[in-house]
């Protein structure tokens, strides 16, 4: 089945230690999104790629970076995680067309100790 | 500018009772509207979407939603709640241009009582 895969599902990192989260898709969608979701809140968009074109949200901290080496893969790098970065990180994909929905991966739960 | 409001951050219903989750939107252009469900420690799963083909949209798991332009609403309903419906529900509007980013509502947590 075509899908969005995120690895790992659970990640524990130490304060200030860089961490990378991974997302892959078999849907061949142009757009890939990274969201941060804290407890009992809606997902918050960090950035998205339209093919190789990177689009950062204005309020995304510089601590968060992303790479998309090819259509299938996208990575979220947190350069120096703080306690406030503990959250669920969701990857999503979509086609670029009207009324096109986003498909979400299962998420990675990040804990910062 | 587009926005989404979900009234009621927590809703409780008895098993077998009607489920009604409210979503109101604001949009300067014809909106593209979506309902998603999220189970604990899972991603978001699409329940249904408004495509403008029909105002009553049927989705998965017995859910449906009615688009009412005059009320700027897209409320989610299910005739009979099941224990497995307990989850967080998000309404979203697509910006409708460019890469079609979403604006999410704040979510409604549905609790189903036995």
Interface residues (C-beta under 8 A of the other chain):
Chain A: X4 X6 X31 X33 X40 X41 X42 X43 X45 X48 X50 X55 X88 X90 X92 X94 X96 X97 X98 X99 X100 X101 X102 X103 X104 X105 X106 X107 X109
Chain B: X9 X32 X34 X36 X41 X42 X43 X44 X45 X46 X49 X51 X52 X88 X90 X94 X96 X98 X99 X100 X101 X102 X104 X105 X106 X107 X109
